[in-house]
Amino acid sequence: MKVEEFVKEIKKMHKEIKAILKKSQKKIKKYADRNRKKAKKYKVEQIRNRKMKKLIEKFVGSYKIKKIILENTVELEL
């Protein structure tokens, strides 16, 4: 087998594997998205604390959202 033939065969296998992976990723995403909820829309403003008996010391007072980093990630002013 020549080097050129070997390279062609490897490239062909690579394309096939890529297609199979893409197909399986779509399936996995479909099942993961079934239980996924949309992220809450945040605004730069005051937010109230949650009242949790067990962790009340960590959630004292209200916090101001300084900056929205991503759809579900915010930076708080503590």
PDB file of N, CA, C and O in Angstrom:
ATOM      1  N   MET A   1       0.850  -1.180   0.000  1.00  0.00           N
ATOM      2  CA  MET A   1       0.000   0.000   0.000  1.00  0.00           C
ATOM      3  C   MET A   1       0.898   1.247   0.000  1.00  0.00           C
ATOM      4  O   MET A   1       1.822   1.366   0.804  1.00  0.00           O
ATOM      5  N   LYS A   2       0.605   2.146  -0.901  1.00  0.00           N
ATOM      6  CA  LYS A   2       1.386   3.367  -0.997  1.00  0.00           C
ATOM      7  C   LYS A   2       0.937   4.359   0.068  1.00  0.00           C
ATOM      8  O   LYS A   2      -0.147   4.248   0.640  1.00  0.00           O
ATOM      9  N   VAL A   3       1.790   5.311   0.308  1.00  0.00           N
ATOM     10  CA  VAL A   3       1.510   6.334   1.330  1.00  0.00           C
ATOM     11  C   VAL A   3       0.270   7.141   0.949  1.00  0.00           C
ATOM     12  O   VAL A   3      -0.556   7.452   1.808  1.00  0.00           O
ATOM     13  N   GLU A   4       0.137   7.481  -0.331  1.00  0.00           N
ATOM     14  CA  GLU A   4      -1.001   8.270  -0.787  1.00  0.00           C
ATOM     15  C   GLU A   4      -2.313   7.531  -0.542  1.00  0.00           C
ATOM     16  O   GLU A   4      -3.299   8.129  -0.110  1.00  0.00           O
ATOM     17  N   GLU A   5      -2.319   6.232  -0.820  1.00  0.00           N
ATOM     18  CA  GLU A   5      -3.519   5.415  -0.599  1.00  0.00           C
ATOM     19  C   GLU A   5      -3.854   5.355   0.891  1.00  0.00           C
ATOM     20  O   GLU A   5      -5.016   5.447   1.286  1.00  0.00           O
ATOM     21  N   PHE A   6      -2.826   5.202   1.692  1.00  0.00           N
ATOM     22  CA  PHE A   6      -3.017   5.148   3.144  1.00  0.00           C
ATOM     23  C   PHE A   6      -3.633   6.451   3.666  1.00  0.00           C
ATOM     24  O   PHE A   6      -4.555   6.427   4.481  1.00  0.00           O
ATOM     25  N   VAL A   7      -3.120   7.575   3.193  1.00  0.00           N
ATOM     26  CA  VAL A   7      -3.633   8.883   3.611  1.00  0.00           C
ATOM     27  C   VAL A   7      -5.082   9.049   3.178  1.00  0.00           C
ATOM     28  O   VAL A   7      -5.905   9.535   3.953  1.00  0.00           O
ATOM     29  N   LYS A   8      -5.407   8.652   1.949  1.00  0.00           N
ATOM     30  CA  LYS A   8      -6.785   8.735   1.455  1.00  0.00           C
ATOM     31  C   LYS A   8      -7.723   7.892   2.320  1.00  0.00           C
ATOM     32  O   LYS A   8      -8.823   8.325   2.663  1.00  0.00           O
ATOM     33  N   GLU A   9      -7.280   6.697   2.662  1.00  0.00           N
ATOM     34  CA  GLU A   9      -8.092   5.791   3.489  1.00  0.00           C
ATOM     35  C   GLU A   9      -8.331   6.394   4.882  1.00  0.00           C
ATOM     36  O   GLU A   9      -9.443   6.336   5.408  1.00  0.00           O
ATOM     37  N   ILE A  10      -7.294   6.964   5.462  1.00  0.00           N
ATOM     38  CA  ILE A  10      -7.418   7.590   6.790  1.00  0.00           C
ATOM     39  C   ILE A  10      -8.370   8.775   6.726  1.00  0.00           C
ATOM     40  O   ILE A  10      -9.199   8.946   7.620  1.00  0.00           O
ATOM     41  N   LYS A  11      -8.267   9.601   5.681  1.00  0.00           N
ATOM     42  CA  LYS A  11      -9.163  10.756   5.526  1.00  0.00           C
ATOM     43  C   LYS A  11     -10.610  10.303   5.369  1.00  0.00           C
ATOM     44  O   LYS A  11     -11.524  10.924   5.912  1.00  0.00           O
ATOM     45  N   LYS A  12     -10.814   9.223   4.627  1.00  0.00           N
ATOM     46  CA  LYS A  12     -12.164   8.681   4.433  1.00  0.00           C
ATOM     47  C   LYS A  12     -12.736   8.209   5.769  1.00  0.00           C
ATOM     48  O   LYS A  12     -13.891   8.489   6.089  1.00  0.00           O
ATOM     49  N   MET A  13     -11.923   7.495   6.543  1.00  0.00           N
ATOM     50  CA  MET A  13     -12.364   7.026   7.863  1.00  0.00           C
ATOM     51  C   MET A  13     -12.671   8.198   8.788  1.00  0.00           C
ATOM     52  O   MET A  13     -13.637   8.163   9.550  1.00  0.00           O
ATOM     53  N   HIS A  14     -11.853   9.218   8.716  1.00  0.00           N
ATOM     54  CA  HIS A  14     -12.034  10.404   9.551  1.00  0.00           C
ATOM     55  C   HIS A  14     -13.383  11.069   9.256  1.00  0.00           C
ATOM     56  O   HIS A  14     -14.103  11.449  10.179  1.00  0.00           O
ATOM     57  N   LYS A  15     -13.721  11.208   7.976  1.00  0.00           N
ATOM     58  CA  LYS A  15     -15.005  11.797   7.586  1.00  0.00           C
ATOM     59  C   LYS A  15     -16.175  10.962   8.096  1.00  0.00           C
ATOM     60  O   LYS A  15     -17.161  11.506   8.590  1.00  0.00           O
ATOM     61  N   GLU A  16     -16.065   9.639   7.975  1.00  0.00           N
ATOM     62  CA  GLU A  16     -17.132   8.752   8.428  1.00  0.00           C
ATOM     63  C   GLU A  16     -17.320   8.845   9.942  1.00  0.00           C
ATOM     64  O   GLU A  16     -18.449   8.908  10.429  1.00  0.00           O
ATOM     65  N   ILE A  17     -16.235   8.852  10.665  1.00  0.00           N
ATOM     66  CA  ILE A  17     -16.304   8.938  12.132  1.00  0.00           C
ATOM     67  C   ILE A  17     -16.898  10.272  12.556  1.00  0.00           C
ATOM     68  O   ILE A  17     -17.699  10.329  13.489  1.00  0.00           O
ATOM     69  N   LYS A  18     -16.507  11.350  11.873  1.00  0.00           N
ATOM     70  CA  LYS A  18     -17.046  12.673  12.166  1.00  0.00           C
ATOM     71  C   LYS A  18     -18.568  12.694  11.987  1.00  0.00           C
ATOM     72  O   LYS A  18     -19.289  13.252  12.814  1.00  0.00           O
ATOM     73  N   ALA A  19     -19.043  12.082  10.904  1.00  0.00           N
ATOM     74  CA  ALA A  19     -20.483  12.040  10.631  1.00  0.00           C
ATOM     75  C   ALA A  19     -21.219  11.252  11.711  1.00  0.00           C
ATOM     76  O   ALA A  19     -22.298  11.653  12.149  1.00  0.00           O
ATOM     77  N   ILE A  20     -20.644  10.142  12.137  1.00  0.00           N
ATOM     78  CA  ILE A  20     -21.263   9.314  13.179  1.00  0.00           C
ATOM     79  C   ILE A  20     -21.324  10.080  14.502  1.00  0.00           C
ATOM     80  O   ILE A  20     -22.341  10.045  15.195  1.00  0.00           O
ATOM     81  N   LEU A  21     -20.244  10.766  14.847  1.00  0.00           N
ATOM     82  CA  LEU A  21     -20.212  11.546  16.085  1.00  0.00           C
ATOM     83  C   LEU A  21     -21.225  12.680  16.063  1.00  0.00           C
ATOM     84  O   LEU A  21     -21.898  12.939  17.061  1.00  0.00           O
ATOM     85  N   LYS A  22     -21.333  13.351  14.934  1.00  0.00           N
ATOM     86  CA  LYS A  22     -22.288  14.458  14.809  1.00  0.00           C
ATOM     87  C   LYS A  22     -23.713  13.956  15.025  1.00  0.00           C
ATOM     88  O   LYS A  22     -24.513  14.602  15.701  1.00  0.00           O
ATOM     89  N   LYS A  23     -24.017  12.807  14.448  1.00  0.00           N
ATOM     90  CA  LYS A  23     -25.348  12.214  14.582  1.00  0.00           C
ATOM     91  C   LYS A  23     -25.630  11.854  16.043  1.00  0.00           C
ATOM     92  O   LYS A  23     -26.723  12.117  16.543  1.00  0.00           O
ATOM     93  N   SER A  24     -24.653  11.253  16.728  1.00  0.00           N
ATOM     94  CA  SER A  24     -24.860  10.859  18.117  1.00  0.00           C
ATOM     95  C   SER A  24     -24.928  12.071  19.035  1.00  0.00           C
ATOM     96  O   SER A  24     -25.650  12.039  20.032  1.00  0.00           O
ATOM     97  N   GLN A  25     -24.195  13.143  18.728  1.00  0.00           N
ATOM     98  CA  GLN A  25     -24.263  14.358  19.537  1.00  0.00           C
ATOM     99  C   GLN A  25     -25.643  14.992  19.456  1.00  0.00           C
ATOM    100  O   GLN A  25     -26.146  15.515  20.450  1.00  0.00           O
ATOM    101  N   LYS A  26     -26.259  14.948  18.275  1.00  0.00           N
ATOM    102  CA  LYS A  26     -27.621  15.482  18.127  1.00  0.00           C
ATOM    103  C   LYS A  26     -28.603  14.710  19.002  1.00  0.00           C
ATOM    104  O   LYS A  26     -29.492  15.297  19.619  1.00  0.00           O
ATOM    105  N   LYS A  27     -28.436  13.385  19.050  1.00  0.00           N
ATOM    106  CA  LYS A  27     -29.301  12.542  19.879  1.00  0.00           C
ATOM    107  C   LYS A  27     -29.125  12.877  21.356  1.00  0.00           C
ATOM    108  O   LYS A  27     -30.104  13.023  22.087  1.00  0.00           O
ATOM    109  N   ILE A  28     -27.884  12.996  21.784  1.00  0.00           N
ATOM    110  CA  ILE A  28     -27.593  13.304  23.187  1.00  0.00           C
ATOM    111  C   ILE A  28     -28.166  14.668  23.557  1.00  0.00           C
ATOM    112  O   ILE A  28     -28.740  14.827  24.634  1.00  0.00           O
ATOM    113  N   LYS A  29     -28.015  15.650  22.672  1.00  0.00           N
ATOM    114  CA  LYS A  29     -28.534  16.993  22.926  1.00  0.00           C
ATOM    115  C   LYS A  29     -30.048  16.965  23.051  1.00  0.00           C
ATOM    116  O   LYS A  29     -30.614  17.646  23.906  1.00  0.00           O
ATOM    117  N   LYS A  30     -30.709  16.180  22.203  1.00  0.00           N
ATOM    118  CA  LYS A  30     -32.166  16.086  22.244  1.00  0.00           C
ATOM    119  C   LYS A  30     -32.624  15.579  23.611  1.00  0.00           C
ATOM    120  O   LYS A  30     -33.562  16.130  24.188  1.00  0.00           O
ATOM    121  N   TYR A  31     -31.984  14.550  24.130  1.00  0.00           N
ATOM    122  CA  TYR A  31     -32.362  14.000  25.429  1.00  0.00           C
ATOM    123  C   TYR A  31     -32.000  14.947  26.575  1.00  0.00           C
ATOM    124  O   TYR A  31     -32.732  15.023  27.563  1.00  0.00           O
ATOM    125  N   ALA A  32     -30.891  15.662  26.458  1.00  0.00           N
ATOM    126  CA  ALA A  32     -30.490  16.604  27.505  1.00  0.00           C
ATOM    127  C   ALA A  32     -31.431  17.807  27.539  1.00  0.00           C
ATOM    128  O   ALA A  32     -31.739  18.320  28.615  1.00  0.00           O
ATOM    129  N   ASP A  33     -31.885  18.256  26.383  1.00  0.00           N
ATOM    130  CA  ASP A  33     -32.748  19.436  26.312  1.00  0.00           C
ATOM    131  C   ASP A  33     -34.166  19.173  26.825  1.00  0.00           C
ATOM    132  O   ASP A  33     -34.901  20.117  27.115  1.00  0.00           O
ATOM    133  N   ARG A  34     -34.548  17.927  26.937  1.00  0.00           N
ATOM    134  CA  ARG A  34     -35.902  17.634  27.437  1.00  0.00           C
ATOM    135  C   ARG A  34     -36.116  18.191  28.839  1.00  0.00           C
ATOM    136  O   ARG A  34     -37.197  18.697  29.142  1.00  0.00           O
ATOM    137  N   ASN A  35     -35.108  18.105  29.694  1.00  0.00           N
ATOM    138  CA  ASN A  35     -35.236  18.531  31.078  1.00  0.00           C
ATOM    139  C   ASN A  35     -34.640  19.914  31.335  1.00  0.00           C
ATOM    140  O   ASN A  35     -34.649  20.388  32.472  1.00  0.00           O
ATOM    141  N   ARG A  36     -34.139  20.547  30.324  1.00  0.00           N
ATOM    142  CA  ARG A  36     -33.499  21.851  30.482  1.00  0.00           C
ATOM    143  C   ARG A  36     -34.555  22.952  30.515  1.00  0.00           C
ATOM    144  O   ARG A  36     -35.505  22.940  29.733  1.00  0.00           O
ATOM    145  N   LYS A  37     -34.377  23.896  31.424  1.00  0.00           N
ATOM    146  CA  LYS A  37     -35.283  25.035  31.527  1.00  0.00           C
ATOM    147  C   LYS A  37     -34.589  26.261  30.974  1.00  0.00           C
ATOM    148  O   LYS A  37     -33.360  26.338  30.958  1.00  0.00           O
ATOM    149  N   LYS A  38     -35.381  27.219  30.521  1.00  0.00           N
ATOM    150  CA  LYS A  38     -34.807  28.456  30.014  1.00  0.00           C
ATOM    151  C   LYS A  38     -34.249  29.262  31.176  1.00  0.00           C
ATOM    152  O   LYS A  38     -34.792  29.238  32.280  1.00  0.00           O
ATOM    153  N   ALA A  39     -33.164  29.973  30.919  1.00  0.00           N
ATOM    154  CA  ALA A  39     -32.532  30.791  31.953  1.00  0.00           C
ATOM    155  C   ALA A  39     -33.395  32.012  32.254  1.00  0.00           C
ATOM    156  O   ALA A  39     -34.051  32.565  31.372  1.00  0.00           O
ATOM    157  N   LYS A  40     -33.377  32.417  33.519  1.00  0.00           N
ATOM    158  CA  LYS A  40     -34.115  33.589  33.945  1.00  0.00           C
ATOM    159  C   LYS A  40     -33.438  34.827  33.366  1.00  0.00           C
ATOM    160  O   LYS A  40     -32.210  34.896  33.321  1.00  0.00           O
ATOM    161  N   LYS A  41     -34.224  35.799  32.925  1.00  0.00           N
ATOM    162  CA  LYS A  41     -33.675  37.047  32.391  1.00  0.00           C
ATOM    163  C   LYS A  41     -33.310  37.946  33.565  1.00  0.00           C
ATOM    164  O   LYS A  41     -34.174  38.282  34.375  1.00  0.00           O
ATOM    165  N   TYR A  42     -32.061  38.333  33.667  1.00  0.00           N
ATOM    166  CA  TYR A  42     -31.579  39.188  34.740  1.00  0.00           C
ATOM    167  C   TYR A  42     -31.418  40.619  34.254  1.00  0.00           C
ATOM    168  O   TYR A  42     -31.144  40.863  33.079  1.00  0.00           O
ATOM    169  N   LYS A  43     -31.592  41.556  35.171  1.00  0.00           N
ATOM    170  CA  LYS A  43     -31.342  42.964  34.901  1.00  0.00           C
ATOM    171  C   LYS A  43     -30.366  43.455  35.955  1.00  0.00           C
ATOM    172  O   LYS A  43     -30.267  42.860  37.029  1.00  0.00           O
ATOM    173  N   VAL A  44     -29.655  44.514  35.671  1.00  0.00           N
ATOM    174  CA  VAL A  44     -28.753  45.095  36.652  1.00  0.00           C
ATOM    175  C   VAL A  44     -29.624  45.860  37.639  1.00  0.00           C
ATOM    176  O   VAL A  44     -30.068  46.973  37.356  1.00  0.00           O
ATOM    177  N   GLU A  45     -29.866  45.250  38.806  1.00  0.00           N
ATOM    178  CA  GLU A  45     -30.746  45.814  39.827  1.00  0.00           C
ATOM    179  C   GLU A  45     -30.569  45.059  41.134  1.00  0.00           C
ATOM    180  O   GLU A  45     -29.753  44.141  41.223  1.00  0.00           O
ATOM    181  N   GLN A  46     -31.327  45.443  42.137  1.00  0.00           N
ATOM    182  CA  GLN A  46     -31.299  44.748  43.424  1.00  0.00           C
ATOM    183  C   GLN A  46     -32.050  43.428  43.298  1.00  0.00           C
ATOM    184  O   GLN A  46     -33.075  43.349  42.622  1.00  0.00           O
ATOM    185  N   ILE A  47     -31.535  42.399  43.950  1.00  0.00           N
ATOM    186  CA  ILE A  47     -32.277  41.140  44.030  1.00  0.00           C
ATOM    187  C   ILE A  47     -32.435  40.775  45.498  1.00  0.00           C
ATOM    188  O   ILE A  47     -31.562  41.075  46.313  1.00  0.00           O
ATOM    189  N   ARG A  48     -33.517  40.147  45.830  1.00  0.00           N
ATOM    190  CA  ARG A  48     -33.814  39.775  47.206  1.00  0.00           C
ATOM    191  C   ARG A  48     -33.167  38.430  47.515  1.00  0.00           C
ATOM    192  O   ARG A  48     -32.916  37.614  46.628  1.00  0.00           O
ATOM    193  N   ASN A  49     -32.905  38.229  48.807  1.00  0.00           N
ATOM    194  CA  ASN A  49     -32.308  36.957  49.202  1.00  0.00           C
ATOM    195  C   ASN A  49     -33.374  35.887  49.347  1.00  0.00           C
ATOM    196  O   ASN A  49     -34.557  36.185  49.513  1.00  0.00           O
ATOM    197  N   ARG A  50     -32.945  34.654  49.283  1.00  0.00           N
ATOM    198  CA  ARG A  50     -33.841  33.522  49.523  1.00  0.00           C
ATOM    199  C   ARG A  50     -33.836  33.223  51.008  1.00  0.00           C
ATOM    200  O   ARG A  50     -32.812  33.375  51.674  1.00  0.00           O
ATOM    201  N   LYS A  51     -34.950  32.810  51.518  1.00  0.00           N
ATOM    202  CA  LYS A  51     -35.017  32.466  52.926  1.00  0.00           C
ATOM    203  C   LYS A  51     -34.858  30.958  53.064  1.00  0.00           C
ATOM    204  O   LYS A  51     -35.789  30.183  52.842  1.00  0.00           O
ATOM    205  N   MET A  52     -33.649  30.577  53.436  1.00  0.00           N
ATOM    206  CA  MET A  52     -33.339  29.167  53.619  1.00  0.00           C
ATOM    207  C   MET A  52     -32.868  28.992  55.052  1.00  0.00           C
ATOM    208  O   MET A  52     -31.880  29.599  55.463  1.00  0.00           O
ATOM    209  N   LYS A  53     -33.562  28.175  55.802  1.00  0.00           N
ATOM    210  CA  LYS A  53     -33.235  28.001  57.214  1.00  0.00           C
ATOM    211  C   LYS A  53     -31.802  27.512  57.417  1.00  0.00           C
ATOM    212  O   LYS A  53     -31.087  28.005  58.289  1.00  0.00           O
ATOM    213  N   LYS A  54     -31.397  26.558  56.618  1.00  0.00           N
ATOM    214  CA  LYS A  54     -30.102  25.919  56.801  1.00  0.00           C
ATOM    215  C   LYS A  54     -28.935  26.858  56.472  1.00  0.00           C
ATOM    216  O   LYS A  54     -27.900  26.813  57.138  1.00  0.00           O
ATOM    217  N   LEU A  55     -29.094  27.699  55.459  1.00  0.00           N
ATOM    218  CA  LEU A  55     -27.997  28.544  54.998  1.00  0.00           C
ATOM    219  C   LEU A  55     -28.294  30.034  55.161  1.00  0.00           C
ATOM    220  O   LEU A  55     -27.758  30.851  54.412  1.00  0.00           O
ATOM    221  N   ILE A  56     -29.125  30.395  56.113  1.00  0.00           N
ATOM    222  CA  ILE A  56     -29.574  31.777  56.247  1.00  0.00           C
ATOM    223  C   ILE A  56     -28.414  32.755  56.428  1.00  0.00           C
ATOM    224  O   ILE A  56     -28.500  33.891  55.963  1.00  0.00           O
ATOM    225  N   GLU A  57     -27.331  32.343  57.091  1.00  0.00           N
ATOM    226  CA  GLU A  57     -26.206  33.242  57.324  1.00  0.00           C
ATOM    227  C   GLU A  57     -25.515  33.653  56.027  1.00  0.00           C
ATOM    228  O   GLU A  57     -24.966  34.751  55.939  1.00  0.00           O
ATOM    229  N   LYS A  58     -25.540  32.792  55.034  1.00  0.00           N
ATOM    230  CA  LYS A  58     -24.906  33.106  53.752  1.00  0.00           C
ATOM    231  C   LYS A  58     -25.780  34.028  52.906  1.00  0.00           C
ATOM    232  O   LYS A  58     -25.274  34.693  52.003  1.00  0.00           O
ATOM    233  N   PHE A  59     -27.070  34.077  53.179  1.00  0.00           N
ATOM    234  CA  PHE A  59     -28.011  34.837  52.356  1.00  0.00           C
ATOM    235  C   PHE A  59     -28.634  35.979  53.150  1.00  0.00           C
ATOM    236  O   PHE A  59     -29.856  36.122  53.171  1.00  0.00           O
ATOM    237  N   VAL A  60     -27.814  36.787  53.798  1.00  0.00           N
ATOM    238  CA  VAL A  60     -28.329  37.914  54.570  1.00  0.00           C
ATOM    239  C   VAL A  60     -28.307  39.147  53.681  1.00  0.00           C
ATOM    240  O   VAL A  60     -27.291  39.453  53.056  1.00  0.00           O
ATOM    241  N   GLY A  61     -29.433  39.855  53.627  1.00  0.00           N
ATOM    242  CA  GLY A  61     -29.507  41.090  52.854  1.00  0.00           C
ATOM    243  C   GLY A  61     -29.843  40.839  51.394  1.00  0.00           C
ATOM    244  O   GLY A  61     -30.043  39.704  50.962  1.00  0.00           O
ATOM    245  N   SER A  62     -29.897  41.937  50.647  1.00  0.00           N
ATOM    246  CA  SER A  62     -30.140  41.820  49.209  1.00  0.00           C
ATOM    247  C   SER A  62     -28.847  42.189  48.477  1.00  0.00           C
ATOM    248  O   SER A  62     -27.998  42.895  49.020  1.00  0.00           O
ATOM    249  N   TYR A  63     -28.712  41.722  47.284  1.00  0.00           N
ATOM    250  CA  TYR A  63     -27.495  41.915  46.518  1.00  0.00           C
ATOM    251  C   TYR A  63     -27.813  42.664  45.236  1.00  0.00           C
ATOM    252  O   TYR A  63     -28.899  42.525  44.673  1.00  0.00           O
ATOM    253  N   LYS A  64     -26.865  43.451  44.788  1.00  0.00           N
ATOM    254  CA  LYS A  64     -27.040  44.173  43.539  1.00  0.00           C
ATOM    255  C   LYS A  64     -26.273  43.439  42.447  1.00  0.00           C
ATOM    256  O   LYS A  64     -25.120  43.051  42.634  1.00  0.00           O
ATOM    257  N   ILE A  65     -26.924  43.256  41.312  1.00  0.00           N
ATOM    258  CA  ILE A  65     -26.272  42.627  40.167  1.00  0.00           C
ATOM    259  C   ILE A  65     -25.417  43.695  39.498  1.00  0.00           C
ATOM    260  O   ILE A  65     -25.935  44.692  38.994  1.00  0.00           O
ATOM    261  N   LYS A  66     -24.102  43.478  39.497  1.00  0.00           N
ATOM    262  CA  LYS A  66     -23.182  44.437  38.887  1.00  0.00           C
ATOM    263  C   LYS A  66     -23.146  44.290  37.371  1.00  0.00           C
ATOM    264  O   LYS A  66     -23.174  45.271  36.627  1.00  0.00           O
ATOM    265  N   LYS A  67     -23.082  43.036  36.939  1.00  0.00           N
ATOM    266  CA  LYS A  67     -22.878  42.810  35.511  1.00  0.00           C
ATOM    267  C   LYS A  67     -23.424  41.438  35.136  1.00  0.00           C
ATOM    268  O   LYS A  67     -23.300  40.481  35.900  1.00  0.00           O
ATOM    269  N   ILE A  68     -24.027  41.348  33.960  1.00  0.00           N
ATOM    270  CA  ILE A  68     -24.497  40.073  33.425  1.00  0.00           C
ATOM    271  C   ILE A  68     -23.382  39.536  32.532  1.00  0.00           C
ATOM    272  O   ILE A  68     -23.042  40.143  31.517  1.00  0.00           O
ATOM    273  N   ILE A  69     -22.814  38.384  32.922  1.00  0.00           N
ATOM    274  CA  ILE A  69     -21.685  37.809  32.197  1.00  0.00           C
ATOM    275  C   ILE A  69     -22.178  36.944  31.040  1.00  0.00           C
ATOM    276  O   ILE A  69     -21.799  37.154  29.888  1.00  0.00           O
ATOM    277  N   LEU A  70     -23.018  35.980  31.358  1.00  0.00           N
ATOM    278  CA  LEU A  70     -23.641  35.114  30.359  1.00  0.00           C
ATOM    279  C   LEU A  70     -25.136  35.075  30.630  1.00  0.00           C
ATOM    280  O   LEU A  70     -25.624  35.753  31.535  1.00  0.00           O
ATOM    281  N   GLU A  71     -25.853  34.298  29.863  1.00  0.00           N
ATOM    282  CA  GLU A  71     -27.297  34.196  30.023  1.00  0.00           C
ATOM    283  C   GLU A  71     -27.694  33.753  31.431  1.00  0.00           C
ATOM    284  O   GLU A  71     -28.701  34.220  31.964  1.00  0.00           O
ATOM    285  N   ASN A  72     -26.922  32.869  32.028  1.00  0.00           N
ATOM    286  CA  ASN A  72     -27.255  32.369  33.363  1.00  0.00           C
ATOM    287  C   ASN A  72     -26.124  32.593  34.366  1.00  0.00           C
ATOM    288  O   ASN A  72     -26.028  31.872  35.359  1.00  0.00           O
ATOM    289  N   THR A  73     -25.268  33.585  34.114  1.00  0.00           N
ATOM    290  CA  THR A  73     -24.162  33.904  35.020  1.00  0.00           C
ATOM    291  C   THR A  73     -24.132  35.407  35.246  1.00  0.00           C
ATOM    292  O   THR A  73     -24.059  36.193  34.302  1.00  0.00           O
ATOM    293  N   VAL A  74     -24.190  35.793  36.522  1.00  0.00           N
ATOM    294  CA  VAL A  74     -24.156  37.214  36.866  1.00  0.00           C
ATOM    295  C   VAL A  74     -23.067  37.491  37.888  1.00  0.00           C
ATOM    296  O   VAL A  74     -22.665  36.599  38.634  1.00  0.00           O
ATOM    297  N   GLU A  75     -22.593  38.727  37.919  1.00  0.00           N
ATOM    298  CA  GLU A  75     -21.627  39.141  38.931  1.00  0.00           C
ATOM    299  C   GLU A  75     -22.383  39.999  39.946  1.00  0.00           C
ATOM    300  O   GLU A  75     -23.057  40.965  39.586  1.00  0.00           O
ATOM    301  N   LEU A  76     -22.255  39.624  41.228  1.00  0.00           N
ATOM    302  CA  LEU A  76     -22.968  40.324  42.288  1.00  0.00           C
ATOM    303  C   LEU A  76     -22.044  41.263  43.033  1.00  0.00           C
ATOM    304  O   LEU A  76     -20.845  41.010  43.151  1.00  0.00           O
ATOM    305  N   GLU A  77     -22.611  42.350  43.535  1.00  0.00           N
ATOM    306  CA  GLU A  77     -21.892  43.249  44.415  1.00  0.00           C
ATOM    307  C   GLU A  77     -22.209  42.802  45.829  1.00  0.00           C
ATOM    308  O   GLU A  77     -23.354  42.906  46.269  1.00  0.00           O
ATOM    309  N   LEU A  78     -21.211  42.305  46.547  1.00  0.00           N
ATOM    310  CA  LEU A  78     -21.442  41.774  47.888  1.00  0.00           C
ATOM    311  C   LEU A  78     -21.169  42.797  48.960  1.00  0.00           C
ATOM    312  O   LEU A  78     -21.318  42.502  50.146  1.00  0.00           O
TER     313      LEU A  78
END
